[in-house]
Amino acid sequence: MSGYRLAAPQGAWIDRTKPLRFQFNGREVHGFAGDTVASALLAQGIVHVGRSFKLHRPRGIFSCGVEEPTGLLDVGLGHARTPNTRATDIAAREGLKAFTGNAWPSLEWDLAALAQRFAALLPAGFYYKTFMWPHWHLFEPAIRRMAGLGVAADGPDPERYDQVSRQVQVLVVGGGAAGVQAALSAAQSGQHVLLLEGAAQGDLASLAHLPALRQAGVEVHTGCTVFGLYDHGLAAATQTTAGAARERLWTIRADRIVLATGAFERPMLFPDNDRPGVMLAGAVLRYATHCGVACGRCVVVATACDSGYETAKALMTAGLSVAAIVDHRSVAAGEPPAGVPVLRGSAIVAVKGRRAVQGVSVAAHGGGALQHIETDCIASAGGWAPAVNLYSMAGGKLRWVDHAAMFVPDRTLAGIESVGACAGIFDAEQAQAHASSVGRGVAVPAPVGGTGHVSANNRTADSALAALEAAPGKIFVDLQNDVTASDIALAARENYRSVEHLKRYTTMGMATDQGKTSNVNALVLMGELTQRCPGEVGTTKFRPPFKPVTLGALAAGRTGERHKPLKRMPGHAWHTAHGPLWEEFGGWQRPAAYPRAGESLAAAAEREALHVRTQVGLFEASPLGKIELYGPDAADFLDLMVVGTMSTLPVGGARYGLLLNENGVIFDDGIVARLGEQHFWVHTTSGGAERVALAFEEWLQCEYVHHRVLVTPVTSAWGNVTVSGPKAWALLRAAGFDARLAPAAMRHMTVCEIAFDATRPAHRPAHHPAHHSAHDSAHHPAHQAALQGLSLRVMRASFTGELAYEISLLATHTQALLEHLWAVGEPMGAVPFGVEALMTLRTEKGYLHVGGDTDGTTLPGDVGMDRGIAKKTVNFAGRRSLLRPAATDPRRMQLVGLVPSDRRTRLPVGAHVAATKPPAPIEGFVTSSHHSPNLGYPVALAMLAGGRQRLGERIRLWHMGAGLEAEVVATPFFDPAGERLHGRDT
Amino acid sequence: MAATPELRLRRLDALQMLALRHLPAGGAAPVRAALQRARLPEPPPPGILAGSDPFLVWCSPSEWRLVASERTGFDAVADALKPGADAAACAVDLSAGVHGLEFTGSGIDALMSRLMDAGSIAAPGCATRGRLVDTTVLQLRPAPDRLWLIVDCALEGWLTQWIEYAWQGIEGAQV
């Protein structure tokens, strides 16, 4: 095959005034604007472009569109490399670099081609049968390396991707003649129409209609392939763009979708039908007319249908030479072009040439003498397969039309109609009329037909092959996966008759082309082998994507900081100024710790935790969930929702409580504070506000419908700064806080609302820079000026075990309060502390961390919080479930403390408790673990079967195969009497 | 904040938002009365945007949101419905927890269709909640060429990232 460029007017897509150059395997290739990589390669006579998947046979360009099974190239370099993409679907552009992805050391001399010598060891499903001894894993890496079709990019994709959503009345998919007609009719009947065409420039017929389409108000986009249809009229498409973005992802909601996706040509099945130079006949014609490329100097048309004759005529009109037509059928309605010999009832039995076609041998089905024909291009026309992929994705069923040997849509789906070739309509006039009706919204039966008689089985007969008097070459059914006719026969012999089994066993129809050129031939062969018609064999279910879509297009910008929503705390800037190590906790970006130079995260957390126990620390707890509950029945409602009793809380009181689901399982915890008789303030876990508020609403709307309660989540409106440590009150006093907050005046688990003015002189140390006498805010630092007359909700509650004040205030003022407290506290030895230190401190105290120490099975009794439940007089959500036998089983896992026996080895979170090395019955697992800087040894919390009955017991734990030993102890590990949080020494 | 001939963006620095709640069984009379006293518009039905800065937006069968670019008129309503003032209704000030942006110009739909489902973009005269790149936003669209976007203030950084990205997407794009 020695392709060349045809003279104008051939080549409607290319602009001969705009030449371009690109590289293929380092070789310079010349083309024109409008060329695809494939057309430019063919025009330069380059036919051998790749190696096959399994046997590494030489392969060339086979088609002219998205169905391409063999012309697969890697495009770009380094981070921008796109592997395994279709040369037929990439626009040639100046400077582009394309490579063969699976040949080494070179395309011409590929070492892996030695696999062909061992082809007998590599039949369908070989990996189930061979390479099993001594172990498949010994062979797997090498086989996988050989089987790859490309090389992935070596870093983050530098390209930019766009996405756009659209809502239209009518979406027309495909810009061929039928699609254009449907779009025009729909637009002329007043519909808002969007027409998407996958090819960069559309079909010639549609190009001529572009002005009419625009005049009718049809929005047309080319290079835009619909790759998926989903429920409720949702379509997804990917568009190659020439602007700042490489690709654009479209999501389209349409009232009506008209499919005009055309048809794929079926290849002929003859020996060595995979040689470079064997191509689909329609592709050979399209390259000639659209790209001005002759794929060969002398073409042989191998056909099993009348369209082969039409293609031969059109090729000659375009200036190509046709050496012969080899017709599988004995009778044909088609007329050959003048002077072209037709070999009826015959088939190709051999192809001459390995890396390029040099000739063919033809024999009659009954055998007899061979005819040898010199050719460099075999145009294969085995019939047509309507592109029913999208129709099938949408749930459509298919039916087999025997005389045309094709599957067509069986019926119209709600809101989805097919027109033109994808509906099985190949008569141009009938297709136009049908498309026009469908476009107007008039449902009419599709006039399927127009192909003439097509031979379903176009495989070269064994009797013809006998004429060769030699072993024939392999007959490839699926070129992309190296699936041969003998592989199909093997699957049938081994009873993989179901089409789904056939696909998985042979890999037929998998990978980038999804069997667009192979499925029907494989089904026909399987039918012949199992005495079933193709309709009885059926098809596999078509699934998105219709063509490969880059992950970048699907992500559409969701990378880096746009990967997922991460909330920022109102004091974000203050933390940033203190050099935190940021981590995500419950959807919030929070400081894990504030490491000093050279300090690790663990060391920083331990330093901060130690400091909070001895001095004072500042912590931003703004992510704490906050819910306002208001209404005459708010107290009663909270009794129903929380394990503890809240109705007895006095105004200004606060109480810890667990929240359970209907199964009695803990789903959140928090503190409920009473601000007024009918007004409560509920703190939930960080990130738990939404689920708690939803649970409240659900119970109010579904069960407690007569309760007069209003639930309003206010998490983001309120910030929270927590001051914790023995010197917490000293810091607040110095910062100007009211003496009512002193530990002696304000008890633990109480709340008060105060007005705060940071500009007021208070008990600041005289040496402090914030100490001055002027009251005028103009003389105060900005953060103090921002804190005048501010309403605060101050709660005495502690998650560290130390004296602590949780100060809630408007989110907009949180930064200012942090700055103010820091200005006052830094000279007093205050430090900021992060979530890791907080976790260390709470673990030392044995405080529960919902979600860390609990899972979807944990009941209050498991964590030692069932005291008082029996005495509680009112019902509450989940109560009944706590009475089930499983809930009261003493062998349930219970939260206990663990201390490593050697007092040195930190027990890994997740380590399993088992008497012997797993696999063995698991008795429990570690849920929290920290090195305690205050105790000087590691401590851990664990769920342990019957745990509270096992205090003092030494247990074995296992992690990653290593054994550990620990002692079961009671918690808290630190300050068991809980004296410190009262701050009595301050 | 940013501008092109087709689209301008302004941050609503002093955005105010008040949740006006009433008990489902109690009816909306207390809320209506408070609004009337403050000479604010009648609470609208679902999806409809009432008023002209201040705006009123239906949020649920027991809630409206009062939204404005400044505090004028807010305190009267907030005081009338402060918790404890009326047993059947209350107002909760959410102003500190929201971040607002105003878009003006003909390019609003081109930008928004890159950030959310086209079917969720508020039509002129409407106010809707929608999903914008995995977060919830409240949209108020008083006119075809004017749109307010209100988001949880903790997600301001996320929203900014996406608007910048989408904005670059429409520059030079033909759709």
HADDOCK unambig.tbl for C-alpha pairs under 7 A between the chains (distance, minus, plus):
assign (segid A and resid 162 and name CA) (segid B and resid 169 and name CA) 5.77 0.50 0.50
assign (segid A and resid 163 and name CA) (segid B and resid 114 and name CA) 5.49 0.50 0.50
assign (segid A and resid 164 and name CA) (segid B and resid 113 and name CA) 5.39 0.50 0.50
assign (segid A and resid 164 and name CA) (segid B and resid 114 and name CA) 4.49 0.50 0.50
assign (segid A and resid 165 and name CA) (segid B and resid 113 and name CA) 4.98 0.50 0.50
assign (segid A and resid 165 and name CA) (segid B and resid 114 and name CA) 6.25 0.50 0.50
assign (segid A and resid 165 and name CA) (segid B and resid 116 and name CA) 6.99 0.50 0.50
assign (segid A and resid 165 and name CA) (segid B and resid 117 and name CA) 5.43 0.50 0.50
assign (segid A and resid 165 and name CA) (segid B and resid 118 and name CA) 5.14 0.50 0.50
assign (segid A and resid 166 and name CA) (segid B and resid 113 and name CA) 6.88 0.50 0.50
assign (segid A and resid 166 and name CA) (segid B and resid 118 and name CA) 5.15 0.50 0.50
assign (segid A and resid 167 and name CA) (segid B and resid 118 and name CA) 5.77 0.50 0.50
assign (segid A and resid 167 and name CA) (segid B and resid 119 and name CA) 6.27 0.50 0.50
assign (segid A and resid 243 and name CA) (segid B and resid 172 and name CA) 6.80 0.50 0.50
assign (segid A and resid 243 and name CA) (segid B and resid 173 and name CA) 6.86 0.50 0.50
assign (segid A and resid 562 and name CA) (segid B and resid 158 and name CA) 6.79 0.50 0.50
assign (segid A and resid 562 and name CA) (segid B and resid 161 and name CA) 6.71 0.50 0.50
assign (segid A and resid 562 and name CA) (segid B and resid 162 and name CA) 6.82 0.50 0.50
assign (segid A and resid 565 and name CA) (segid B and resid 134 and name CA) 6.98 0.50 0.50
assign (segid A and resid 565 and name CA) (segid B and resid 158 and name CA) 6.06 0.50 0.50
assign (segid A and resid 566 and name CA) (segid B and resid 155 and name CA) 6.89 0.50 0.50
assign (segid A and resid 566 and name CA) (segid B and resid 158 and name CA) 6.94 0.50 0.50
assign (segid A and resid 567 and name CA) (segid B and resid 154 and name CA) 4.79 0.50 0.50
assign (segid A and resid 567 and name CA) (segid B and resid 155 and name CA) 5.13 0.50 0.50
assign (segid A and resid 568 and name CA) (segid B and resid 154 and name CA) 4.83 0.50 0.50
assign (segid A and resid 568 and name CA) (segid B and resid 155 and name CA) 6.51 0.50 0.50
assign (segid A and resid 569 and name CA) (segid B and resid 154 and name CA) 6.08 0.50 0.50
assign (segid A and resid 631 and name CA) (segid B and resid 87 and name CA) 6.46 0.50 0.50
assign (segid A and resid 632 and name CA) (segid B and resid 87 and name CA) 6.59 0.50 0.50
assign (segid A and resid 679 and name CA) (segid B and resid 83 and name CA) 6.95 0.50 0.50
assign (segid A and resid 708 and name CA) (segid B and resid 23 and name CA) 6.21 0.50 0.50
assign (segid A and resid 709 and name CA) (segid B and resid 23 and name CA) 6.88 0.50 0.50
assign (segid A and resid 710 and name CA) (segid B and resid 23 and name CA) 6.63 0.50 0.50
assign (segid A and resid 714 and name CA) (segid B and resid 94 and name CA) 6.80 0.50 0.50
assign (segid A and resid 716 and name CA) (segid B and resid 97 and name CA) 4.44 0.50 0.50
assign (segid A and resid 716 and name CA) (segid B and resid 152 and name CA) 6.68 0.50 0.50
assign (segid A and resid 716 and name CA) (segid B and resid 153 and name CA) 6.64 0.50 0.50
assign (segid A and resid 716 and name CA) (segid B and resid 154 and name CA) 6.47 0.50 0.50
assign (segid A and resid 717 and name CA) (segid B and resid 94 and name CA) 5.48 0.50 0.50
assign (segid A and resid 717 and name CA) (segid B and resid 95 and name CA) 6.74 0.50 0.50
assign (segid A and resid 717 and name CA) (segid B and resid 96 and name CA) 4.61 0.50 0.50
assign (segid A and resid 717 and name CA) (segid B and resid 97 and name CA) 3.44 0.50 0.50
assign (segid A and resid 718 and name CA) (segid B and resid 97 and name CA) 6.92 0.50 0.50
assign (segid A and resid 810 and name CA) (segid B and resid 96 and name CA) 5.93 0.50 0.50
assign (segid A and resid 811 and name CA) (segid B and resid 96 and name CA) 5.54 0.50 0.50
assign (segid A and resid 811 and name CA) (segid B and resid 97 and name CA) 6.48 0.50 0.50
assign (segid A and resid 812 and name CA) (segid B and resid 96 and name CA) 5.59 0.50 0.50
